[in-house]
Amino acid sequence: MPTCPRCQQPVSATAIECPACRLTLKAHGHPGIPLHRAVGEAFLCETCTYHFDDTCTFPQRPQAQTCTLYQDRHHAATQGQAPTYTIPWWRKYAGWIALAVLISVSVLVTLFS
């Protein structure tokens, strides 16, 4: 069971706010959007993946103390890369293949009729 970052009281994983100190735990009042908070006076951007690859568009960057998109760059590096999926060549060019077959059949019908 997670604990509140402010008062260290145990809270439900789906709790929107801490029942003891009323600290907001979920973003926009939605139990599915976690709200990441910086510890102490540090900023989240110092360890965020999106800050280092310069894709962050958060208005409070680089002094964000709370963020909904925070991803720890050290934790992400240890998990590895996401799997890359490739499309087979015949599926990638299916439209062109169908057009070539249609033209070939049309030429063959014209020649042998």
C-alpha positions in Angstrom: 0.0 0.0 0.0 1.5 3.4 -1.0 2.1 6.1 1.5 1.4 9.9 1.3 4.6 11.8 0.5 3.7 14.6 2.9 2.4 12.8 6.1 3.6 9.2 5.4 0.1 7.8 6.2 -0.9 4.7 4.2 -3.4 5.5 1.4 -5.2 3.5 -1.2 -3.6 3.1 -4.6 -6.7 4.7 -6.2 -7.1 7.5 -3.7 -7.4 10.9 -5.3 -6.2 12.8 -2.2 -4.7 11.8 1.2 -7.5 11.3 3.7 -5.3 12.7 6.5 -3.6 15.8 5.1 -5.7 16.3 1.9 -2.7 16.4 -0.4 -3.6 15.7 -4.0 -2.2 12.4 -5.1 -3.8 12.0 -8.6 -3.8 14.6 -11.4 -7.0 16.3 -12.5 -9.1 14.3 -9.9 -8.8 11.1 -12.0 -7.6 7.9 -10.2 -5.8 6.7 -13.3 -3.5 9.7 -13.7 -0.6 9.6 -11.2 0.9 12.9 -10.0 4.6 12.6 -9.5 6.1 14.9 -6.9 9.7 16.0 -6.2 11.3 15.2 -2.9 12.3 18.2 -0.9 13.6 21.2 -2.9 14.8 19.2 -5.9 13.1 19.4 -9.3 11.7 16.5 -11.2 13.3 17.7 -14.4 16.8 16.9 -13.1 16.1 13.2 -13.5 13.4 13.1 -16.2 13.9 11.3 -19.5 11.8 13.9 -21.4 14.0 16.8 -20.1 17.2 15.1 -21.3 16.0 14.3 -24.8 14.4 17.7 -25.0 10.9 16.5 -25.8 9.3 18.0 -22.7 6.6 20.6 -23.3 5.6 21.1 -19.7 5.2 24.8 -18.9 7.0 24.6 -15.5 10.1 23.0 -17.1 12.9 23.0 -15.7 11.5 23.8 -12.3 8.7 21.4 -12.1 7.9 20.0 -8.7 4.9 18.0 -9.8 4.3 16.3 -13.2 2.0 13.8 -14.7 4.4 12.6 -17.4 7.5 12.2 -15.3 9.7 9.2 -16.2 12.9 8.6 -14.3 15.7 8.3 -16.9 17.8 6.0 -14.7 14.9 3.6 -14.3 14.0 3.7 -18.0 17.6 2.9 -19.0 17.7 -0.3 -16.9 14.4 -1.5 -18.4 15.9 -1.5 -22.0 14.4 -0.5 -25.3 10.9 -1.1 -26.4 10.6 -3.9 -28.9 10.7 -2.7 -32.5 8.1 -4.2 -34.9 8.8 -4.5 -38.6 6.2 -4.8 -41.3 6.9 -7.5 -44.0 7.8 -6.1 -47.4 4.8 -7.7 -49.1 2.4 -6.1 -46.6 4.1 -2.7 -46.8 3.8 -2.6 -50.6 0.4 -4.5 -50.9 -1.2 -1.7 -52.9 1.6 -1.6 -55.5 1.7 -5.4 -55.8 -2.1 -5.4 -56.4 -1.7 -2.7 -59.0 1.1 -4.7 -60.8 -0.9 -7.9 -60.7 -4.0 -6.1 -62.2 -1.9 -4.5 -65.0 -0.2 -7.9 -65.7 -3.5 -9.7 -65.9 -4.9 -6.9 -68.2 -1.9 -7.2 -70.5 -2.1 -11.0 -70.6 -5.9 -10.9 -71.4 -5.3 -8.4 -74.2 -2.5 -10.5 -75.7 -4.2 -13.8 -75.6 -7.7 -12.8 -76.6 
